[in-house]
Amino acid sequence: MSNTNDTGVVAGPASGQTSHTHRLRGLAGTGLIATPAAMVTTTLAAALARAVGVDFEVPDGGETIPLAGIAVVTGFFAVVGIIVAVALRRWSARPADRFMWTAVSLTAISLVPPLISGADTATTTALLGLHLVAATVMIPALTRCLRTRTD
């Protein structure tokens, strides 16, 4: 006769903590994939615009925005978006909805500088398009990841 008392309880990390860590890693991973995708997409779109005659010249100082500058700024603000998504995942009851509305609002605000820069119509239109291209890559990817539940 066996005198084994198996209650099915296993000691280990709290399931909620493991799940939370897994979701944050998934969100960061998604962001780290979406960021270079946004950078490449906006840079290719800018190169295409330049090929058809957009000069990307900003009137203040008459400098031309380099393609590498477009990639770097896209990457920087994509990382800011990831940080916002991580914060909302941590502190919001509805992170996906909050992130989507925050990101769309910030994208709308980001359209103001090209409109008031004084650049020619082609440059202004291209810059507006590049903002929307980056948003089109980043916002759905991060929102979708925030909607995913692993617990």
VMD Tcl script that builds the backbone (N, CA, C; Angstrom):
set m [mol new atoms 453]
animate dup $m
set s [atomselect $m all]
$s set {name element resname resid chain x y z} {
  {N N MET 1 A 0.830 -1.158 0.000}
  {CA C MET 1 A 0.000 0.000 0.000}
  {C C MET 1 A 0.882 1.230 0.000}
  {N N SER 2 A 0.571 2.157 -0.861}
  {CA C SER 2 A 1.351 3.379 -0.993}
  {C C SER 2 A 0.725 4.484 -0.167}
  {N N ASN 3 A 1.540 5.208 0.514}
  {CA C ASN 3 A 1.065 6.287 1.352}
  {C C ASN 3 A 1.504 7.630 0.749}
  {N N THR 4 A 1.179 7.890 -0.510}
  {CA C THR 4 A 1.567 9.120 -1.204}
  {C C THR 4 A 0.443 10.128 -1.116}
  {N N ASN 5 A 0.785 11.305 -0.746}
  {CA C ASN 5 A -0.191 12.387 -0.642}
  {C C ASN 5 A 0.133 13.422 -1.713}
  {N N ASP 6 A -0.437 13.280 -2.913}
  {CA C ASP 6 A -0.162 14.178 -4.035}
  {C C ASP 6 A -1.339 15.128 -4.206}
  {N N THR 7 A -1.117 16.367 -3.844}
  {CA C THR 7 A -2.198 17.348 -3.934}
  {C C THR 7 A -2.198 18.096 -5.260}
  {N N GLY 8 A -1.167 17.915 -6.069}
  {CA C GLY 8 A -1.123 18.590 -7.362}
  {C C GLY 8 A -0.611 20.019 -7.277}
  {N N VAL 9 A -0.106 20.433 -6.137}
  {CA C VAL 9 A 0.399 21.787 -5.974}
  {C C VAL 9 A 1.895 21.772 -6.226}
  {N N VAL 10 A 2.343 22.678 -7.080}
  {CA C VAL 10 A 3.758 22.772 -7.395}
  {C C VAL 10 A 4.235 24.154 -7.018}
  {N N ALA 11 A 5.325 24.214 -6.282}
  {CA C ALA 11 A 5.889 25.510 -5.912}
  {C C ALA 11 A 6.647 26.078 -7.095}
  {N N GLY 12 A 6.569 27.381 -7.267}
  {CA C GLY 12 A 7.274 28.055 -8.360}
  {C C GLY 12 A 6.834 29.494 -8.422}
  {N N PRO 13 A 7.277 30.188 -9.454}
  {CA C PRO 13 A 6.908 31.593 -9.566}
  {C C PRO 13 A 5.405 31.759 -9.746}
  {N N ALA 14 A 4.919 32.851 -9.242}
  {CA C ALA 14 A 3.487 33.123 -9.358}
  {C C ALA 14 A 3.108 33.195 -10.825}
  {N N SER 15 A 2.053 32.549 -11.188}
  {CA C SER 15 A 1.609 32.493 -12.574}
  {C C SER 15 A 1.339 33.877 -13.143}
  {N N GLY 16 A 0.774 34.766 -12.350}
  {CA C GLY 16 A 0.490 36.120 -12.830}
  {C C GLY 16 A 1.761 36.879 -13.163}
  {N N GLN 17 A 2.812 36.705 -12.356}
  {CA C GLN 17 A 4.083 37.390 -12.604}
  {C C GLN 17 A 4.726 36.869 -13.883}
  {N N THR 18 A 4.729 35.558 -14.075}
  {CA C THR 18 A 5.313 34.969 -15.274}
  {C C THR 18 A 4.561 35.437 -16.508}
  {N N SER 19 A 3.260 35.449 -16.431}
  {CA C SER 19 A 2.436 35.882 -17.552}
  {C C SER 19 A 2.691 37.349 -17.863}
  {N N HIS 20 A 2.785 38.190 -16.829}
  {CA C HIS 20 A 3.038 39.620 -17.012}
  {C C HIS 20 A 4.390 39.834 -17.690}
  {N N THR 21 A 5.418 39.132 -17.225}
  {CA C THR 21 A 6.752 39.243 -17.809}
  {C C THR 21 A 6.734 38.774 -19.257}
  {N N HIS 22 A 6.025 37.697 -19.532}
  {CA C HIS 22 A 5.917 37.174 -20.893}
  {C C HIS 22 A 5.267 38.190 -21.818}
  {N N ARG 23 A 4.208 38.840 -21.347}
  {CA C ARG 23 A 3.516 39.841 -22.174}
  {C C ARG 23 A 4.416 41.038 -22.451}
  {N N LEU 24 A 5.178 41.494 -21.438}
  {CA C LEU 24 A 6.086 42.628 -21.647}
  {C C LEU 24 A 7.183 42.269 -22.635}
  {N N ARG 25 A 7.712 41.064 -22.524}
  {CA C ARG 25 A 8.737 40.620 -23.479}
  {C C ARG 25 A 8.161 40.534 -24.882}
  {N N GLY 26 A 6.937 40.042 -24.987}
  {CA C GLY 26 A 6.290 39.966 -26.295}
  {C C GLY 26 A 6.068 41.339 -26.893}
  {N N LEU 27 A 5.664 42.279 -26.070}
  {CA C LEU 27 A 5.451 43.654 -26.520}
  {C C LEU 27 A 6.767 44.279 -26.957}
  {N N ALA 28 A 7.803 44.120 -26.149}
  {CA C ALA 28 A 9.121 44.671 -26.506}
  {C C ALA 28 A 9.643 44.010 -27.774}
  {N N GLY 29 A 9.470 42.709 -27.895}
  {CA C GLY 29 A 9.907 41.992 -29.096}
  {C C GLY 29 A 9.183 42.480 -30.342}
  {N N THR 30 A 7.876 42.651 -30.219}
  {CA C THR 30 A 7.098 43.175 -31.341}
  {C C THR 30 A 7.595 44.564 -31.716}
  {N N GLY 31 A 7.839 45.392 -30.703}
  {CA C GLY 31 A 8.344 46.738 -30.959}
  {C C GLY 31 A 9.707 46.725 -31.621}
  {N N LEU 32 A 10.566 45.799 -31.198}
  {CA C LEU 32 A 11.906 45.721 -31.768}
  {C C LEU 32 A 11.916 45.157 -33.180}
  {N N ILE 33 A 10.850 44.518 -33.581}
  {CA C ILE 33 A 10.697 44.083 -34.968}
  {C C ILE 33 A 10.036 45.198 -35.791}
  {N N ALA 34 A 9.045 45.835 -35.220}
  {CA C ALA 34 A 8.321 46.884 -35.942}
  {C C ALA 34 A 9.168 48.140 -36.155}
  {N N THR 35 A 10.067 48.442 -35.211}
  {CA C THR 35 A 10.881 49.658 -35.324}
  {C C THR 35 A 11.760 49.647 -36.577}
  {N N PRO 36 A 12.596 48.623 -36.796}
  {CA C PRO 36 A 13.377 48.641 -38.037}
  {C C PRO 36 A 12.504 48.563 -39.280}
  {N N ALA 37 A 11.355 47.880 -39.167}
  {CA C ALA 37 A 10.442 47.835 -40.316}
  {C C ALA 37 A 9.951 49.239 -40.650}
  {N N ALA 38 A 9.602 50.019 -39.628}
  {CA C ALA 38 A 9.164 51.402 -39.857}
  {C C ALA 38 A 10.304 52.244 -40.401}
  {N N MET 39 A 11.502 52.042 -39.867}
  {CA C MET 39 A 12.662 52.807 -40.331}
  {C C MET 39 A 12.957 52.526 -41.803}
  {N N VAL 40 A 12.954 51.263 -42.178}
  {CA C VAL 40 A 13.232 50.884 -43.565}
  {C C VAL 40 A 12.121 51.389 -44.485}
  {N N THR 41 A 10.886 51.226 -44.064}
  {CA C THR 41 A 9.756 51.642 -44.895}
  {C C THR 41 A 9.767 53.142 -45.139}
  {N N THR 42 A 9.977 53.932 -44.093}
  {CA C THR 42 A 9.990 55.387 -44.285}
  {C C THR 42 A 11.203 55.823 -45.102}
  {N N THR 43 A 12.338 55.178 -44.895}
  {CA C THR 43 A 13.534 55.541 -45.661}
  {C C THR 43 A 13.359 55.205 -47.138}
  {N N LEU 44 A 12.788 54.043 -47.425}
  {CA C LEU 44 A 12.517 53.685 -48.823}
  {C C LEU 44 A 11.499 54.635 -49.454}
  {N N ALA 45 A 10.471 54.989 -48.688}
  {CA C ALA 45 A 9.474 55.938 -49.211}
  {C C ALA 45 A 10.110 57.301 -49.470}
  {N N ALA 46 A 11.005 57.728 -48.579}
  {CA C ALA 46 A 11.700 59.009 -48.772}
  {C C ALA 46 A 12.623 58.939 -49.983}
  {N N ALA 47 A 13.318 57.821 -50.167}
  {CA C ALA 47 A 14.189 57.655 -51.336}
  {C C ALA 47 A 13.369 57.699 -52.625}
  {N N LEU 48 A 12.214 57.067 -52.596}
  {CA C LEU 48 A 11.323 57.103 -53.756}
  {C C LEU 48 A 10.854 58.531 -54.031}
  {N N ALA 49 A 10.479 59.235 -52.969}
  {CA C ALA 49 A 10.044 60.633 -53.128}
  {C C ALA 49 A 11.189 61.476 -53.684}
  {N N ARG 50 A 12.392 61.268 -53.174}
  {CA C ARG 50 A 13.557 62.012 -53.677}
  {C C ARG 50 A 13.797 61.691 -55.150}
  {N N ALA 51 A 13.598 60.424 -55.537}
  {CA C ALA 51 A 13.809 60.009 -56.933}
  {C C ALA 51 A 12.838 60.689 -57.894}
  {N N VAL 52 A 11.659 61.040 -57.396}
  {CA C VAL 52 A 10.678 61.716 -58.269}
  {C C VAL 52 A 10.725 63.235 -58.124}
  {N N GLY 53 A 11.749 63.738 -57.407}
  {CA C GLY 53 A 11.965 65.175 -57.394}
  {C C GLY 53 A 11.722 65.924 -56.097}
  {N N VAL 54 A 11.347 65.257 -55.032}
  {CA C VAL 54 A 11.158 65.939 -53.744}
  {C C VAL 54 A 12.542 66.231 -53.177}
  {N N ASP 55 A 12.798 67.491 -52.823}
  {CA C ASP 55 A 14.145 67.856 -52.372}
  {C C ASP 55 A 14.339 67.773 -50.857}
  {N N PHE 56 A 13.281 67.678 -50.084}
  {CA C PHE 56 A 13.337 67.615 -48.615}
  {C C PHE 56 A 14.151 68.770 -48.034}
  {N N GLU 57 A 14.061 69.920 -48.668}
  {CA C GLU 57 A 14.761 71.099 -48.174}
  {C C GLU 57 A 13.868 71.866 -47.212}
  {N N VAL 58 A 14.420 72.133 -46.040}
  {CA C VAL 58 A 13.706 72.887 -45.012}
  {C C VAL 58 A 14.187 74.336 -45.092}
  {N N PRO 59 A 13.278 75.302 -45.203}
  {CA C PRO 59 A 13.657 76.701 -45.400}
  {C C PRO 59 A 14.590 77.279 -44.335}
  {N N ASP 60 A 14.464 76.896 -43.093}
  {CA C ASP 60 A 15.348 77.418 -42.041}
  {C C ASP 60 A 16.769 76.917 -42.276}
  {N N GLY 61 A 17.584 77.755 -42.884}
  {CA C GLY 61 A 18.966 77.373 -43.158}
  {C C GLY 61 A 19.146 76.707 -44.503}
  {N N GLY 62 A 18.074 76.368 -45.176}
  {CA C GLY 62 A 18.157 75.764 -46.501}
  {C C GLY 62 A 18.786 74.386 -46.528}
  {N N GLU 63 A 18.751 73.689 -45.399}
  {CA C GLU 63 A 19.344 72.354 -45.348}
  {C C GLU 63 A 18.380 71.308 -45.892}
  {N N THR 64 A 18.968 70.262 -46.440}
  {CA C THR 64 A 18.195 69.142 -46.953}
  {C C THR 64 A 18.188 68.030 -45.903}
  {N N ILE 65 A 17.032 67.458 -45.654}
  {CA C ILE 65 A 16.925 66.350 -44.695}
  {C C ILE 65 A 17.522 65.107 -45.351}
  {N N PRO 66 A 18.568 64.521 -44.749}
  {CA C PRO 66 A 19.167 63.312 -45.340}
  {C C PRO 66 A 18.304 62.084 -45.060}
  {N N LEU 67 A 18.443 61.070 -45.900}
  {CA C LEU 67 A 17.687 59.834 -45.702}
  {C C LEU 67 A 18.025 59.194 -44.354}
  {N N ALA 68 A 19.295 59.254 -43.971}
  {CA C ALA 68 A 19.672 58.686 -42.672}
  {C C ALA 68 A 18.980 59.426 -41.533}
  {N N GLY 69 A 18.779 60.719 -41.687}
  {CA C GLY 69 A 18.073 61.506 -40.669}
  {C C GLY 69 A 16.631 61.057 -40.529}
  {N N ILE 70 A 16.020 60.740 -41.647}
  {CA C ILE 70 A 14.635 60.248 -41.615}
  {C C ILE 70 A 14.582 58.914 -40.871}
  {N N ALA 71 A 15.546 58.044 -41.137}
  {CA C ALA 71 A 15.583 56.743 -40.465}
  {C C ALA 71 A 15.795 56.901 -38.964}
  {N N VAL 72 A 16.725 57.760 -38.576}
  {CA C VAL 72 A 17.040 57.945 -37.151}
  {C C VAL 72 A 15.849 58.524 -36.400}
  {N N VAL 73 A 15.213 59.538 -36.952}
  {CA C VAL 73 A 14.062 60.155 -36.273}
  {C C VAL 73 A 12.909 59.161 -36.183}
  {N N THR 74 A 12.700 58.389 -37.240}
  {CA C THR 74 A 11.661 57.357 -37.195}
  {C C THR 74 A 11.950 56.353 -36.087}
  {N N GLY 75 A 13.197 55.901 -36.009}
  {CA C GLY 75 A 13.583 54.943 -34.969}
  {C C GLY 75 A 13.411 55.506 -33.572}
  {N N PHE 76 A 13.812 56.750 -33.376}
  {CA C PHE 76 A 13.689 57.381 -32.058}
  {C C PHE 76 A 12.232 57.424 -31.606}
  {N N PHE 77 A 11.353 57.927 -32.480}
  {CA C PHE 77 A 9.954 58.054 -32.067}
  {C C PHE 77 A 9.243 56.708 -32.008}
  {N N ALA 78 A 9.718 55.721 -32.750}
  {CA C ALA 78 A 9.170 54.369 -32.617}
  {C C ALA 78 A 9.490 53.812 -31.226}
  {N N VAL 79 A 10.708 54.051 -30.749}
  {CA C VAL 79 A 11.093 53.601 -29.405}
  {C C VAL 79 A 10.270 54.339 -28.346}
  {N N VAL 80 A 10.014 55.624 -28.558}
  {CA C VAL 80 A 9.135 56.363 -27.644}
  {C C VAL 80 A 7.760 55.695 -27.606}
  {N N GLY 81 A 7.263 55.291 -28.767}
  {CA C GLY 81 A 5.976 54.594 -28.830}
  {C C GLY 81 A 5.988 53.276 -28.074}
  {N N ILE 82 A 7.093 52.547 -28.153}
  {CA C ILE 82 A 7.215 51.281 -27.417}
  {C C ILE 82 A 7.180 51.555 -25.920}
  {N N ILE 83 A 7.874 52.595 -25.489}
  {CA C ILE 83 A 7.891 52.942 -24.065}
  {C C ILE 83 A 6.485 53.308 -23.587}
  {N N VAL 84 A 5.759 54.069 -24.398}
  {CA C VAL 84 A 4.368 54.415 -24.053}
  {C C VAL 84 A 3.526 53.143 -23.958}
  {N N ALA 85 A 3.705 52.235 -24.900}
  {CA C ALA 85 A 2.936 50.979 -24.892}
  {C C ALA 85 A 3.256 50.145 -23.653}
  {N N VAL 86 A 4.529 50.061 -23.302}
  {CA C VAL 86 A 4.924 49.299 -22.110}
  {C C VAL 86 A 4.322 49.927 -20.855}
  {N N ALA 87 A 4.363 51.248 -20.763}
  {CA C ALA 87 A 3.790 51.940 -19.596}
  {C C ALA 87 A 2.291 51.696 -19.516}
  {N N LEU 88 A 1.611 51.762 -20.640}
  {CA C LEU 88 A 0.166 51.530 -20.629}
  {C C LEU 88 A -0.153 50.069 -20.309}
  {N N ARG 89 A 0.680 49.133 -20.788}
  {CA C ARG 89 A 0.491 47.715 -20.453}
  {C C ARG 89 A 0.580 47.547 -18.932}
  {N N ARG 90 A 1.479 48.287 -18.324}
  {CA C ARG 90 A 1.712 48.159 -16.881}
  {C C ARG 90 A 0.623 48.834 -16.057}
  {N N TRP 91 A 0.198 50.045 -16.466}
  {CA C TRP 91 A -0.637 50.858 -15.589}
  {C C TRP 91 A -2.049 51.134 -16.081}
  {N N SER 92 A -2.445 50.587 -17.202}
  {CA C SER 92 A -3.794 50.860 -17.702}
  {C C SER 92 A -4.632 49.583 -17.692}
  {N N ALA 93 A -5.901 49.751 -17.373}
  {CA C ALA 93 A -6.824 48.615 -17.414}
  {C C ALA 93 A -7.169 48.249 -18.856}
  {N N ARG 94 A -7.057 49.218 -19.767}
  {CA C ARG 94 A -7.366 48.988 -21.192}
  {C C ARG 94 A -6.208 49.517 -22.034}
  {N N PRO 95 A -5.056 48.835 -21.991}
  {CA C PRO 95 A -3.860 49.376 -22.633}
  {C C PRO 95 A -3.972 49.521 -24.154}
  {N N ALA 96 A -4.620 48.591 -24.828}
  {CA C ALA 96 A -4.701 48.664 -26.288}
  {C C ALA 96 A -5.494 49.891 -26.734}
  {N N ASP 97 A -6.649 50.095 -26.111}
  {CA C ASP 97 A -7.467 51.258 -26.482}
  {C C ASP 97 A -6.750 52.566 -26.151}
  {N N ARG 98 A -6.162 52.628 -24.976}
  {CA C ARG 98 A -5.441 53.849 -24.565}
  {C C ARG 98 A -4.257 54.121 -25.494}
  {N N PHE 99 A -3.528 53.053 -25.834}
  {CA C PHE 99 A -2.377 53.230 -26.716}
  {C C PHE 99 A -2.818 53.712 -28.090}
  {N N MET 100 A -3.835 53.081 -28.637}
  {CA C MET 100 A -4.272 53.466 -29.976}
  {C C MET 100 A -4.651 54.944 -30.015}
  {N N TRP 101 A -5.448 55.397 -29.056}
  {CA C TRP 101 A -5.873 56.796 -29.065}
  {C C TRP 101 A -4.716 57.745 -28.778}
  {N N THR 102 A -3.810 57.343 -27.902}
  {CA C THR 102 A -2.635 58.173 -27.625}
  {C C THR 102 A -1.760 58.275 -28.866}
  {N N ALA 103 A -1.494 57.151 -29.500}
  {CA C ALA 103 A -0.627 57.136 -30.679}
  {C C ALA 103 A -1.248 57.894 -31.852}
  {N N VAL 104 A -2.539 57.744 -32.061}
  {CA C VAL 104 A -3.207 58.472 -33.144}
  {C C VAL 104 A -3.172 59.973 -32.860}
  {N N SER 105 A -3.391 60.350 -31.612}
  {CA C SER 105 A -3.335 61.772 -31.239}
  {C C SER 105 A -1.934 62.342 -31.439}
  {N N LEU 106 A -0.923 61.601 -31.016}
  {CA C LEU 106 A 0.453 62.072 -31.192}
  {C C LEU 106 A 0.838 62.123 -32.673}
  {N N THR 107 A 0.326 61.194 -33.454}
  {CA C THR 107 A 0.575 61.243 -34.899}
  {C C THR 107 A -0.050 62.494 -35.500}
  {N N ALA 108 A -1.267 62.810 -35.098}
  {CA C ALA 108 A -1.920 64.025 -35.599}
  {C C ALA 108 A -1.110 65.269 -35.224}
  {N N ILE 109 A -0.609 65.305 -34.003}
  {CA C ILE 109 A 0.220 66.437 -33.568}
  {C C ILE 109 A 1.515 66.496 -34.386}
  {N N SER 110 A 2.060 65.328 -34.724}
  {CA C SER 110 A 3.317 65.295 -35.482}
  {C C SER 110 A 3.157 65.833 -36.902}
  {N N LEU 111 A 1.937 65.961 -37.357}
  {CA C LEU 111 A 1.703 66.495 -38.703}
  {C C LEU 111 A 1.810 68.024 -38.745}
  {N N VAL 112 A 1.774 68.660 -37.598}
  {CA C VAL 112 A 1.822 70.126 -37.551}
  {C C VAL 112 A 3.167 70.688 -38.018}
  {N N PRO 113 A 4.317 70.212 -37.518}
  {CA C PRO 113 A 5.587 70.812 -37.952}
  {C C PRO 113 A 5.804 70.840 -39.467}
  {N N PRO 114 A 5.535 69.757 -40.200}
  {CA C PRO 114 A 5.699 69.866 -41.657}
  {C C PRO 114 A 4.775 70.935 -42.275}
  {N N LEU 115 A 3.586 71.081 -41.699}
  {CA C LEU 115 A 2.643 72.052 -42.253}
  {C C LEU 115 A 3.082 73.493 -42.016}
  {N N ILE 116 A 3.803 73.738 -40.940}
  {CA C ILE 116 A 4.210 75.117 -40.636}
  {C C ILE 116 A 5.691 75.372 -40.936}
  {N N SER 117 A 6.375 74.396 -41.535}
  {CA C SER 117 A 7.816 74.515 -41.778}
  {C C SER 117 A 8.156 75.526 -42.875}
  {N N GLY 118 A 7.223 75.803 -43.754}
  {CA C GLY 118 A 7.502 76.705 -44.863}
  {C C GLY 118 A 8.152 76.006 -46.041}
  {N N ALA 119 A 8.262 74.690 -45.982}
  {CA C ALA 119 A 8.830 73.931 -47.103}
  {C C ALA 119 A 7.872 73.970 -48.281}
  {N N ASP 120 A 8.393 73.646 -49.459}
  {CA C ASP 120 A 7.522 73.640 -50.643}
  {C C ASP 120 A 6.477 72.529 -50.519}
  {N N THR 121 A 5.512 72.582 -51.381}
  {CA C THR 121 A 4.372 71.657 -51.307}
  {C C THR 121 A 4.808 70.195 -51.414}
  {N N ALA 122 A 5.744 69.898 -52.293}
  {CA C ALA 122 A 6.191 68.512 -52.475}
  {C C ALA 122 A 6.858 67.982 -51.198}
  {N N THR 123 A 7.715 68.798 -50.600}
  {CA C THR 123 A 8.394 68.373 -49.370}
  {C C THR 123 A 7.399 68.211 -48.233}
  {N N THR 124 A 6.503 69.172 -48.088}
  {CA C THR 124 A 5.494 69.093 -47.027}
  {C C THR 124 A 4.640 67.847 -47.184}
  {N N THR 125 A 4.180 67.592 -48.398}
  {CA C THR 125 A 3.341 66.412 -48.660}
  {C C THR 125 A 4.109 65.124 -48.367}
  {N N ALA 126 A 5.374 65.077 -48.791}
  {CA C ALA 126 A 6.180 63.877 -48.546}
  {C C ALA 126 A 6.395 63.666 -47.053}
  {N N LEU 127 A 6.691 64.732 -46.320}
  {CA C LEU 127 A 6.897 64.592 -44.875}
  {C C LEU 127 A 5.618 64.136 -44.164}
  {N N LEU 128 A 4.492 64.673 -44.578}
  {CA C LEU 128 A 3.217 64.228 -44.002}
  {C C LEU 128 A 3.014 62.740 -44.277}
  {N N GLY 129 A 3.293 62.335 -45.504}
  {CA C GLY 129 A 3.159 60.923 -45.869}
  {C C GLY 129 A 4.085 60.027 -45.065}
  {N N LEU 130 A 5.317 60.496 -44.831}
  {CA C LEU 130 A 6.266 59.686 -44.060}
  {C C LEU 130 A 5.817 59.505 -42.619}
  {N N HIS 131 A 5.224 60.552 -42.037}
  {CA C HIS 131 A 4.681 60.417 -40.678}
  {C C HIS 131 A 3.591 59.345 -40.659}
  {N N LEU 132 A 2.749 59.365 -41.665}
  {CA C LEU 132 A 1.644 58.405 -41.715}
  {C C LEU 132 A 2.132 56.987 -42.012}
  {N N VAL 133 A 3.183 56.866 -42.817}
  {CA C VAL 133 A 3.755 55.542 -43.091}
  {C C VAL 133 A 4.295 54.924 -41.803}
  {N N ALA 134 A 5.072 55.701 -41.052}
  {CA C ALA 134 A 5.630 55.185 -39.792}
  {C C ALA 134 A 4.509 54.793 -38.827}
  {N N ALA 135 A 3.493 55.627 -38.735}
  {CA C ALA 135 A 2.361 55.328 -37.839}
  {C C ALA 135 A 1.629 54.074 -38.295}
  {N N THR 136 A 1.517 53.886 -39.598}
  {CA C THR 136 A 0.819 52.724 -40.141}
  {C C THR 136 A 1.555 51.425 -39.823}
  {N N VAL 137 A 2.864 51.502 -39.678}
  {CA C VAL 137 A 3.632 50.308 -39.303}
  {C C VAL 137 A 3.556 50.067 -37.793}
  {N N MET 138 A 3.790 51.113 -37.008}
  {CA C MET 138 A 3.954 50.945 -35.560}
  {C C MET 138 A 2.639 50.776 -34.798}
  {N N ILE 139 A 1.660 51.611 -35.058}
  {CA C ILE 139 A 0.435 51.615 -34.238}
  {C C ILE 139 A -0.300 50.280 -34.289}
  {N N PRO 140 A -0.590 49.730 -35.474}
  {CA C PRO 140 A -1.306 48.443 -35.472}
  {C C PRO 140 A -0.508 47.310 -34.824}
  {N N ALA 141 A 0.808 47.282 -35.040}
  {CA C ALA 141 A 1.618 46.202 -34.465}
  {C C ALA 141 A 1.571 46.232 -32.940}
  {N N LEU 142 A 1.778 47.406 -32.367}
  {CA C LEU 142 A 1.786 47.507 -30.903}
  {C C LEU 142 A 0.376 47.355 -30.321}
  {N N THR 143 A -0.617 47.911 -30.992}
  {CA C THR 143 A -1.997 47.762 -30.506}
  {C C THR 143 A -2.418 46.301 -30.506}
  {N N ARG 144 A -2.097 45.597 -31.573}
  {CA C ARG 144 A -2.434 44.172 -31.677}
  {C C ARG 144 A -1.747 43.389 -30.553}
  {N N CYS 145 A -0.505 43.705 -30.290}
  {CA C CYS 145 A 0.227 43.016 -29.217}
  {C C CYS 145 A -0.382 43.329 -27.847}
  {N N LEU 146 A -0.831 44.551 -27.652}
  {CA C LEU 146 A -1.470 44.922 -26.381}
  {C C LEU 146 A -2.810 44.215 -26.193}
  {N N ARG 147 A -3.467 43.865 -27.280}
  {CA C ARG 147 A -4.751 43.150 -27.204}
  {C C ARG 147 A -4.559 41.674 -26.894}
  {N N THR 148 A -3.383 41.133 -27.189}
  {CA C THR 148 A -3.107 39.720 -27.004}
  {C C THR 148 A -2.979 39.403 -25.518}
  {N N ARG 149 A -3.708 38.424 -25.076}
  {CA C ARG 149 A -3.633 37.976 -23.677}
  {C C ARG 149 A -3.021 36.589 -23.648}
  {N N THR 150 A -2.038 36.409 -22.799}
  {CA C THR 150 A -1.436 35.082 -22.666}
  {C C THR 150 A -1.842 34.403 -21.369}
  {N N ASP 151 A -2.653 35.071 -20.570}
  {CA C ASP 151 A -3.066 34.436 -19.303}
  {C C ASP 151 A -4.468 33.929 -19.377}
}
mol reanalyze $m
mol bondsrecalc $m
mol representation Tube
mol addrep $m
